[in-house]
Amino acid sequence: MNLDPYIGRIVRLKKYAFRDRVRLDRNQGASVENCFLVANVNSEMGELTCYGENLRITVCVTDVVRY
């Protein structure tokens, strides 16, 4: 699967993935917005490395929706 078109795009996490992420970050006292910029892809693993306000996350491509 070629994930290169995702690089530089803004994505949102699907509801279930975002809920899990928010639960983890609230425990650390962080506020999270569901808007991320894709900076890197790993096509072999189907993962996207995304940056949001002040955090970096790696998510499966099936957990995101492109804007």
WOMOQUI-V105299 format. One record per pair of residues at least 6 apart in sequence whose ideal C-beta (glycine too) atoms are under 7 Angstrom apart, sorted by the first residue. I is the first residue (numbers start at 1). J is the second residue. D is the distance in whole Angstrom. If there is no record, write none. Layout:
i=I j=J d=D
i=I j=J d=D
This chain:
i=1 j=43 d=6
i=1 j=46 d=6
i=2 j=43 d=6
i=3 j=41 d=4
i=3 j=43 d=5
i=3 j=48 d=7
i=3 j=61 d=6
i=4 j=41 d=6
i=6 j=38 d=5
i=6 j=41 d=6
i=6 j=48 d=6
i=7 j=38 d=6
i=7 j=41 d=6
i=8 j=38 d=7
i=9 j=38 d=5
i=9 j=66 d=6
i=10 j=35 d=6
i=10 j=36 d=7
i=10 j=37 d=6
i=10 j=67 d=5
i=11 j=36 d=5
i=11 j=38 d=6
i=11 j=50 d=6
i=11 j=64 d=4
i=11 j=65 d=6
i=11 j=66 d=5
i=11 j=67 d=7
i=12 j=34 d=5
i=12 j=35 d=6
i=12 j=64 d=7
i=12 j=65 d=5
i=12 j=67 d=7
i=13 j=21 d=6
i=13 j=34 d=6
i=13 j=59 d=7
i=13 j=63 d=6
i=13 j=64 d=6
i=14 j=63 d=6
i=14 j=64 d=7
i=14 j=65 d=6
i=17 j=59 d=7
i=17 j=63 d=4
i=18 j=34 d=5
i=21 j=32 d=6
i=21 j=57 d=7
i=22 j=32 d=5
i=25 j=32 d=5
i=30 j=55 d=7
i=32 j=52 d=7
i=33 j=52 d=6
i=33 j=53 d=6
i=35 j=52 d=7
i=36 j=50 d=4
i=36 j=51 d=6
i=36 j=52 d=5
i=36 j=57 d=7
i=37 j=50 d=6
i=37 j=51 d=5
i=38 j=48 d=5
i=38 j=50 d=5
i=39 j=49 d=5
i=39 j=50 d=7
i=39 j=51 d=6
i=40 j=49 d=4
i=41 j=48 d=6
i=46 j=60 d=6
i=46 j=61 d=5
i=47 j=58 d=5
i=47 j=59 d=7
i=47 j=60 d=6
i=47 j=61 d=7
i=48 j=59 d=6
i=48 j=61 d=6
i=48 j=64 d=6
i=49 j=56 d=7
i=49 j=58 d=5
i=50 j=57 d=5
i=50 j=59 d=6
